[in-house]
Amino acid sequence: MIVMPQTKIAGIGYYVPSNVVTNKDLLKYMDTSDEWIQERTGIKERRFADRTGETTTTMGVKAAEMAMERAGVSASDIDFIIFATLSPDYYFPGCGVLLQRALKMNEVGALDVRNQCSGFVYALSIGDQYIKTGMYKNILVVASEKHSFGLDFSTRGRNITVIFGDGAGAVVLQPTDVAGQGILSTHLHSDGESAELLAMFNPGTHANHWINGLADFKDAEMAEMFMSHEMIDNAQNFPTMDGPAVFRKAIIKFPEVIMEALNKNNMATKDLALLIPHQANLRIAQFIQKQLKLDDSQVYNNIERFGNTTAASIPIALCEAWEKGLIKNGDVVCMAAFGSGFTWASALVRW
Ligand code: ACO
């Protein structure tokens, strides 16, 4: 019988920019209030990257360097890169190759993952499969977002813009022969029925095929189909979200995918040392906690300080919790995400 290795998280790191932006600071741009933001989302402040000095990739590089140092490996040891983001430096190529270049890595494969809030868990799952089959020995998984560049800072965009922040997280995955250690299982899901409820449509090649009410393409010149002045004039280059619909779906799918992971491993919620939910919104995390009857000590949230950093939110929270000594060897940790697509996912790990 062939015994496949399990995948362990050998090192973890995160990076958030030093620029703290409070709810009050957002009043410079839009009509909102600290009370509204805290009451609906739990967010007090977030970080914004340096406008020209930092990119999604450079933040990812900093998180990756910390993860590699803690794993005791150097850039030349990494044999595969997986980079999750929805706010890439370029439309193409993806951030994976920019990170490969910045870290002067070998000519290893670099895969970019486009799964928004679920991006890190999807990336972890992909890395897990490559380690289990023996294809790679040191995989660098990076998730990073520079949301501050792509949001509508006028009052028109306030329902979305106040939620998001910038930052990056990273892990190094390695094989382990220790029975029962590492990634126990991952669970990935999608339902494209509601793809347009949380999305950024332009620039894109859709030509209004799926949606009505956007800039009219009928008289557009070929060169104006992808990104036109009209799209910009009508603010169609910013993300759009039906907040209440996202909330309703998230509070069903989060508990479902967490229980799927526990059931798969014959565990119950009492076996969870820590749940790291994607930091979408504190109200969503609190709802999940209540529904699953988890103690405060079993759930880690940091959205109050960092906002929603999409793909990066889970590795940032995981790293912070680990640094605070909240995750010890042998602890069972569940990471769970839900977001645009919709996609949702979980990973159960024994540390
Ligand atoms: N400041 C002040 N008022 C605001 C703001 C703001 N930042 N944003 C919206 N409002 C106003 C609206 O204009 C509206 O006013 P009106 O009633 O006079 O028209 C009112 O507040 C309610 O607007 P809604 O959009 O219905 O706000 P809602 O109460 O649904 O709260 C929120 C919005 C917080 C986004 C909520 O829907 C929610 O929590 N949704 C879950 C989605 C989520 O968390 N997404 C995170 C990103 S996606 C992800 O990570 C999964």
Residues whose N, C-alpha, C, O or C-beta is under 5 A from the ligand:
A	BS01	ACO	D31 T32 S33 W36 R40 C117 R158 N159 V162 I163 G243 P244 V246 F247 A280 N281 F338 G339
